[in-house]
Amino acid sequence: MIESLKQPIPETERKKKTALVTGASSGMGKAAAAALADQGYQVIMLCRNKERGEAALKDLQKVKERDLWLMLCNLGNMKDIRRFTDEFKVYFEQLEVLVNNAGVISLERRETDDGVEEQFVVNHIGHFLLTLRLLDRMKPGSRIVIVASGAHKVGRIHFDDYNLTRGFNVIKAYSQSKLANILFARELAERLRNRGITVNCCHPGAVATSLGINRDTGFGRRVMELLKPFFITPEIGASTAVYLATSPDVARVTGKYFYRCWMTKTSKAAKSKKAARKLFELSEKITDERL
Ligand SMILES: NC(=O)c1ccc[n+]([C@@H]2O[C@H](COP(=O)([O-])OP(=O)(O)OC[C@H]3O[C@@H](n4cnc5c(N)ncnc54)[C@H](OP(=O)(O)O)[C@@H]3O)[C@@H](O)[C@H]2O)c1
């Protein structure tokens, strides 16, 4: 259900465009939600944790004009994503902007309830399922933005062991998931070309956020505090995703990778059409969802 509202808005009263931002409880997701609301969008903040989601919502609502809604969903759980998308469709007839931003990085190998490695699931598979299930709410002109990372450059998709049961390390896992973001953006862009829905992805830069900080123990927070002066703010970090979601400059651009609002090059592995198709088919198999 929508945490921040008891009654759905009748579609006849709908005046604004709708944007959904994943991982809006902190960092760049929160900054992107604020920026989109400031541009007049009705913004749904997808958060996994009720307390953190409510705290972020309350903070962003300090600016009264912002039209923000909080909905809960764990992108590491396919059943929960199906529940979320079903509920979303009860409330919202259309979706003009989808920002796939939520992400995790973890030193330890963990599996989700669905039995898949956590970073691959949260950063890619969960968003794959979410996106495919929301496509019927997207019309020509709608935009999908995927927050990837420069870390994709050291990644490869381990098709024979995407769960990384052998030789796990954080770089291998995170870079695999971020390469998956770019391959997914390219393949989906091709498959949606005839429907007029654009799909682009970006690297936000080195940004001072809560990424990598353990939510329970706070482990990693001190390191981030020390690095903060060298990192850009979440608002600046989110600006490329917001640009891709809203700027008329990129209304017809699709399947591209951006950094600092400029189209830029990816790694060779991220250009492979064969790998993009293979990953799409693997993701369909894992999620049991087809385009
Ligand atoms: N920070 C950087 O330097 C950097 C660089 C390149 C790319 N990126 C990418 O930027 C994106 C945003 O990260 P950030 O830096 O803003 O980090 P962040 O502050 O840690 O934000 C991550 C967000 O994702 C949410 N999230 C994590 N697991 C989730 C799940 N299972 N279901 C739903 N939401 C979940 C978190 O929710 P909770 O609050 O509940 O944990 C949080 O809202 C990520 O995709 C990351 O890979 C970041």
The ligand as an SDF file (V2000), in Angstrom:
LIG
                    3D

 48 52  0  0  0  0  0  0  0  0999 V2000
   28.0950    6.4620   -4.3640 N   0  0  0  0  0  0  0  0  0  0  0  0
   28.8660    6.3070   -5.4320 C   0  0  0  0  0  0  0  0  0  0  0  0
   30.0180    6.7850   -5.4740 O   0  0  0  0  0  0  0  0  0  0  0  0
   28.3540    5.5600   -6.6320 C   0  0  0  0  0  0  0  0  0  0  0  0
   29.1820    5.4530   -7.7620 C   0  0  0  0  0  0  0  0  0  0  0  0
   28.7220    4.7770   -8.8920 C   0  0  0  0  0  0  0  0  0  0  0  0
   27.4370    4.2480   -8.8810 C   0  0  0  0  0  0  0  0  0  0  0  0
   26.6450    4.3410   -7.7750 N   0  0  0  0  0  0  0  0  0  0  0  0
   25.2870    3.7700   -7.8300 C   0  0  0  0  0  0  0  0  0  0  0  0
   24.3590    4.7560   -7.4260 O   0  0  0  0  0  0  0  0  0  0  0  0
   23.1560    4.1170   -6.9690 C   0  0  0  0  0  0  0  0  0  0  0  0
   22.6540    4.8080   -5.7060 C   0  0  0  0  0  0  0  0  0  0  0  0
   23.5520    4.5410   -4.6460 O   0  0  0  0  0  0  0  0  0  0  0  0
   23.9660    5.6220   -3.5540 P   0  0  0  0  0  0  0  0  0  0  0  0
   25.4050    5.8930   -3.7560 O   0  0  0  0  0  0  0  0  0  0  0  0
   23.0110    6.7550   -3.5130 O   0  0  0  0  0  0  0  0  0  0  0  0
   23.8940    4.7180   -2.2320 O   0  0  0  0  0  0  0  0  0  0  0  0
   22.9490    4.7200   -0.9380 P   0  0  0  0  0  0  0  0  0  0  0  0
   22.9370    6.0420   -0.2790 O   0  0  0  0  0  0  0  0  0  0  0  0
   23.4340    3.5420   -0.1540 O   0  0  0  0  0  0  0  0  0  0  0  0
   21.5060    4.4160   -1.5170 O   0  0  0  0  0  0  0  0  0  0  0  0
   21.1520    3.1360   -1.9540 C   0  0  0  0  0  0  0  0  0  0  0  0
   19.6490    3.0300   -1.9040 C   0  0  0  0  0  0  0  0  0  0  0  0
   19.2740    1.7330   -2.3680 O   0  0  0  0  0  0  0  0  0  0  0  0
   18.3480    1.1840   -1.4320 C   0  0  0  0  0  0  0  0  0  0  0  0
   18.3280   -0.2620   -1.4220 N   0  0  0  0  0  0  0  0  0  0  0  0
   19.3310   -1.1000   -1.1030 C   0  0  0  0  0  0  0  0  0  0  0  0
   18.9040   -2.3610   -1.1500 N   0  0  0  0  0  0  0  0  0  0  0  0
   17.5940   -2.3370   -1.5120 C   0  0  0  0  0  0  0  0  0  0  0  0
   16.6020   -3.3140   -1.7070 C   0  0  0  0  0  0  0  0  0  0  0  0
   16.8570   -4.6240   -1.5080 N   0  0  0  0  0  0  0  0  0  0  0  0
   15.3600   -2.9250   -2.0690 N   0  0  0  0  0  0  0  0  0  0  0  0
   15.0670   -1.6140   -2.2340 C   0  0  0  0  0  0  0  0  0  0  0  0
   15.9700   -0.6320   -2.0450 N   0  0  0  0  0  0  0  0  0  0  0  0
   17.2270   -0.9920   -1.6770 C   0  0  0  0  0  0  0  0  0  0  0  0
   18.8020    1.7320   -0.0870 C   0  0  0  0  0  0  0  0  0  0  0  0
   17.7750    1.5770    0.8740 O   0  0  0  0  0  0  0  0  0  0  0  0
   18.0780    1.5130    2.4620 P   0  0  0  0  0  0  0  0  0  0  0  0
   18.1360    2.9280    2.9270 O   0  0  0  0  0  0  0  0  0  0  0  0
   16.9320    0.7560    3.0100 O   0  0  0  0  0  0  0  0  0  0  0  0
   19.3800    0.8060    2.6330 O   0  0  0  0  0  0  0  0  0  0  0  0
   19.0790    3.1810   -0.4820 C   0  0  0  0  0  0  0  0  0  0  0  0
   17.8930    3.9150   -0.5420 O   0  0  0  0  0  0  0  0  0  0  0  0
   23.5040    2.6360   -6.8010 C   0  0  0  0  0  0  0  0  0  0  0  0
   22.9470    1.9160   -7.8780 O   0  0  0  0  0  0  0  0  0  0  0  0
   25.0230    2.6100   -6.8840 C   0  0  0  0  0  0  0  0  0  0  0  0
   25.5060    1.3920   -7.3760 O   0  0  0  0  0  0  0  0  0  0  0  0
   27.0870    4.9870   -6.6450 C   0  0  0  0  0  0  0  0  0  0  0  0
  1  2  1  0
  2  3  2  0
  2  4  1  0
  4  5  1  0
  4 48  2  0
  5  6  2  0
  6  7  1  0
  7  8  2  0
  8  9  1  0
  8 48  1  0
  9 10  1  0
  9 46  1  0
 10 11  1  0
 11 12  1  0
 11 44  1  0
 12 13  1  0
 13 14  1  0
 14 15  2  0
 14 16  1  0
 14 17  1  0
 17 18  1  0
 18 19  2  0
 18 20  1  0
 18 21  1  0
 21 22  1  0
 22 23  1  0
 23 24  1  0
 23 42  1  0
 24 25  1  0
 25 26  1  0
 25 36  1  0
 26 27  1  0
 26 35  1  0
 27 28  2  0
 28 29  1  0
 29 30  1  0
 29 35  2  0
 30 31  1  0
 30 32  2  0
 32 33  1  0
 33 34  2  0
 34 35  1  0
 36 37  1  0
 36 42  1  0
 37 38  1  0
 38 39  2  0
 38 40  1  0
 38 41  1  0
 42 43  1  0
 44 45  1  0
 44 46  1  0
 46 47  1  0
M  CHG  2   8   1  16  -1
M  END
$$$$
